[in-house]
Amino acid sequence: MNHIPDWLFEFHGHKCPFVVIGYRMGLLAMERLDVGRTRNFEMYVFSELGIGHPQSCLQDGIQASTSATFGKGQMHRLNFGKVAVVFYYPGKIPLRIILKNEFNEILSSHEFFKYRQQGLEPSEVPENITNDIVEIVKDASNPELFLVKDLPLFKYQPVVSSYNKAQCEICGEHVFERYLRRKNGKLVCIPCSEYLNNEKTIYLPLK
């Protein structure tokens, strides 16, 4: 059985199989890349998941095991709707780790997801059922869980950090320079510009 720390579930907010899958995916990536947890900005993670499906919990597991976090700008979501993740570490051959279809089908048929499909939240599923599916994930071997592919042609150039900022000439709030837009001759923030990617965007009032 693979050891999963209890604090993982506290961090995530509930106990579920996919946060464990993500945790193990991160451990496997570090093992294959021969690196440790990222203290600063060494590793970048590209999740192919999207929104609106329970598998996205694995992203918290990856952040927990690798410390490649969203807050440090190391976790990116590609919104492909696939249970696959790319791990990039400069100087190493990038990896793509995919949850095997066969194992995903095993999980999908478990009683845990029958409760989820009825509208119950993960924390509302009976504890014995949750524990059972989590143990299934813990007990599985890496070859049972994952397909790993090298991506020698994958390239990524991290954004260079900048401390430069200015005041929006409409709302007066500070905005980092790369996010300034020009509107009627003024340098403004994105909400005040009313445009994002050339499409009109509705924003909630900020004050």
VOGU-3710 file (C-alpha; in Angstrom, 3 decimals, decimal comma):
1> mnhipdwlfe> 0,000/0,000/0,000  1,281/3,453/-0,898  1,427/5,947/1,973  -0,823/8,965/1,588  -0,587/11,601/4,364  -3,766/12,572/6,188  -2,978/16,264/5,719  -3,619/15,821/1,985  -7,345/15,411/2,654  -7,348/18,307/5,118
11> fhghkcpfvv> -5,713/20,516/2,496  -8,120/19,395/-0,217  -11,185/19,652/2,008  -12,525/16,122/1,589  -11,413/12,547/1,012  -11,726/11,278/-2,546  -9,886/9,026/-5,018  -8,727/11,655/-7,474  -6,795/13,784/-5,015  -4,869/10,594/-4,195
21> igyrmgllam> -4,319/9,911/-7,905  -2,926/13,422/-8,319  -0,644/13,034/-5,304  0,734/9,797/-6,703  1,023/11,287/-10,189  3,221/14,048/-8,763  5,382/11,541/-6,886  5,825/9,496/-10,049  6,766/12,578/-12,071  9,434/13,568/-9,536
31> erldvgrtrn> 10,795/10,020/-9,508  10,979/9,812/-13,302  12,509/13,281/-13,609  14,865/12,554/-10,686  13,960/15,800/-8,895  12,588/16,787/-5,498  9,745/19,060/-4,468  10,020/22,444/-6,125  11,055/25,101/-3,602  10,878/28,065/-5,950
41> femyvfselg> 9,879/27,925/-9,636  11,718/24,878/-10,951  8,837/22,682/-12,179  5,855/23,604/-14,349  2,719/21,498/-14,593  0,193/21,566/-17,434  -3,068/19,878/-16,487  -5,175/18,798/-19,450  -8,281/18,757/-17,259  -11,051/21,313/-17,526
51> ighpqsclqd> -13,901/22,272/-15,219  -17,135/20,580/-14,284  -15,907/17,019/-13,700  -14,748/15,296/-10,486  -11,345/14,269/-11,823  -10,129/17,860/-11,437  -9,487/17,074/-7,752  -6,220/15,470/-8,858  -4,769/18,947/-9,461  -4,740/19,574/-5,698
61> giqastsatf> -2,958/16,255/-5,226  -0,247/17,261/-7,698  0,260/20,604/-5,986  0,506/18,866/-2,610  3,132/16,315/-3,656  5,298/18,525/-5,899  4,792/22,051/-4,466  4,352/23,212/-8,077  1,398/25,380/-7,159  -1,103/27,629/-8,847
71> gkgqmhrlnf> -0,125/30,453/-6,501  3,498/30,337/-7,678  2,357/30,284/-11,311  3,576/26,726/-11,868  0,207/25,023/-12,428  -1,596/25,708/-15,702  -4,931/24,242/-16,832  -5,291/23,553/-20,553  -9,034/22,716/-20,515  -8,755/19,703/-22,824
81> gkvavvfyyp> -11,072/17,587/-20,652  -8,495/14,764/-20,440  -7,145/13,041/-17,339  -3,551/13,707/-18,322  -0,835/16,049/-17,079  2,458/17,320/-18,542  5,396/17,905/-16,186  8,128/20,268/-17,388  11,452/20,736/-15,604  14,240/22,669/-17,361
91> gkiplriilk> 17,115/20,405/-18,341  14,930/17,278/-18,180  12,852/15,553/-20,856  9,223/16,573/-20,134  6,730/13,867/-19,198  3,070/13,343/-19,955  1,310/11,124/-17,422  -2,122/9,769/-18,335  -4,586/7,954/-16,082  -5,217/4,673/-17,866
101> nefneilssh> -8,687/4,262/-19,361  -9,007/0,836/-17,764  -8,424/2,147/-14,255  -10,694/5,130/-14,855  -13,456/2,682/-15,799  -12,882/0,710/-12,591  -13,353/3,884/-10,581  -16,393/5,001/-12,582  -18,249/1,787/-11,772  -17,589/2,089/-8,028
111> effkyrqqgl> -20,468/2,869/-5,678  -18,747/6,135/-4,687  -19,595/7,632/-8,074  -23,155/6,335/-7,968  -23,648/8,578/-4,943  -21,883/11,448/-6,709  -24,149/11,091/-9,746  -27,144/11,360/-7,429  -25,923/14,820/-6,445  -24,161/14,040/-3,157
121> epsevpenit> -20,985/15,952/-2,448  -17,822/13,899/-1,704  -18,021/14,640/2,020  -21,629/13,344/2,052  -20,814/9,898/0,637  -20,835/7,192/3,360  -17,385/6,975/4,908  -16,953/3,237/4,350  -17,578/3,662/0,619  -15,159/6,576/0,347
131> ndiveivkda> -12,502/4,662/2,277  -12,938/1,658/-0,011  -12,356/3,576/-3,246  -9,408/5,454/-1,739  -7,843/2,126/-0,700  -8,277/0,844/-4,273  -6,219/3,795/-5,514  -3,628/3,414/-2,742  -3,160/-0,310/-3,458  -2,820/0,001/-7,237
141> snpelflvkd> 0,654/-0,072/-8,746  1,934/2,774/-10,902  1,737/0,599/-14,061  -1,913/-0,171/-13,232  -2,692/3,515/-12,790  -0,612/5,416/-15,288  0,745/5,561/-18,804  3,913/7,678/-19,017  5,207/9,247/-22,217  8,338/11,290/-22,838
151> lplfkyqpvv> 7,778/14,562/-24,699  11,230/15,477/-26,084  9,807/18,158/-28,401  7,771/19,919/-25,701  9,036/23,429/-25,026  7,970/26,093/-22,562  9,286/29,551/-21,803  8,176/30,745/-18,348  6,990/34,327/-18,090  9,690/36,565/-16,644
161> ssynkaqcei> 8,647/37,996/-13,293  8,128/41,742/-13,170  7,466/44,061/-10,252  6,557/46,978/-12,535  3,078/48,365/-11,976  1,094/51,525/-12,629  -2,249/53,047/-11,702  -5,252/52,488/-13,929  -6,293/55,898/-15,204  -9,983/55,103/-14,632
171> cgehvferyl> -10,325/53,240/-11,315  -6,978/54,312/-9,852  -6,035/50,815/-8,689  -2,559/49,381/-9,196  -2,176/46,936/-12,088  0,958/45,141/-13,254  2,187/46,590/-16,526  1,687/43,531/-18,733  -2,043/43,718/-17,968  -2,507/47,373/-18,883
181> rrkngklvci> -4,715/48,113/-21,869  -5,223/51,342/-23,780  -8,702/52,858/-23,986  -9,432/56,319/-25,397  -5,777/57,244/-24,993  -5,639/56,124/-21,331  -3,746/53,210/-19,800  -6,344/51,162/-17,945  -6,828/47,782/-16,255  -8,651/44,945/-18,022
191> pcseylnnek> -12,007/45,405/-16,188  -12,012/49,147/-16,991  -11,093/48,437/-20,608  -14,253/46,270/-20,844  -12,448/43,973/-23,244  -10,624/40,697/-22,808  -9,180/38,877/-25,813  -11,074/41,296/-28,055  -14,443/40,168/-26,703  -16,788/42,298/-24,618
201> tiylplk> -16,705/40,977/-21,073  -19,110/41,563/-18,186  -17,493/42,153/-14,802  -19,033/42,287/-11,373  -18,742/45,717/-9,742  -15,533/45,956/-7,725  -16,856/48,702/-5,427
//
